[in-house]
Amino acid sequence: MALLVAGVGLIGASVIWPMFGTTRLEWSNEMAVEHQAASANLHALSHKYSDELARDGNGEIPAELRAARERFNELSGHLDSAKRRPAQVATLLGIAGVAFSVAGALAFFAAPRG
């Protein structure tokens, strides 16, 4: 019976978690500032090299612009991961809740009655 109750509790937690789960542990204010700076830098460099890239056609992307794009993409990946984390935890809680509930129900109905 305890497994069944624990399972229902985990399912309930999986519904509530995304509303209260926080990304603060994974995405700090400092990281937000760094992401904004990387975005602004990439934007500025895109304008700086836009004429050169348009003129050269299929020319090579300057190393400075390529590095700025890589840094921005890296930070954006961290942000996306931090935003997805509460949903991932909720999914795991839900799966565990269903497993516990099924195990609890099976144990309850398989128990000898006397």
Long-range contacts (C-beta under 8 A, 24 or more apart in sequence): 1-104, 1-107, 1-108, 2-104, 3-100, 3-101, 3-103, 3-104, 3-107, 4-100, 4-101, 4-104, 4-105, 4-107, 4-108, 5-104, 6-97, 6-100, 6-104, 7-96, 7-97, 7-98, 7-99, 7-100, 7-101, 7-102, 7-103, 7-104, 8-97, 8-101, 9-97, 10-93, 10-94, 10-96, 10-97, 10-100, 11-93, 11-94, 11-97, 11-98, 11-101, 12-97, 13-93, 13-97, 14-90, 14-91, 14-92, 14-93, 14-94, 14-97, 15-90, 15-94, 17-86, 17-89, 17-90, 17-93, 18-86, 18-87, 18-90, 21-85, 21-86, 21-89, 21-90, 22-86, 23-82, 23-83, 23-85, 23-86, 26-78, 26-81, 26-82, 26-85, 27-78, 27-79, 27-82, 27-83, 31-75, 31-78, 31-79, 34-75, 35-72, 35-75, 35-76, 35-78, 35-79, 38-68, 38-71, 38-72, 38-75, 39-72, 41-68, 41-71, 41-72, 42-68, 42-69, 42-71, 42-72
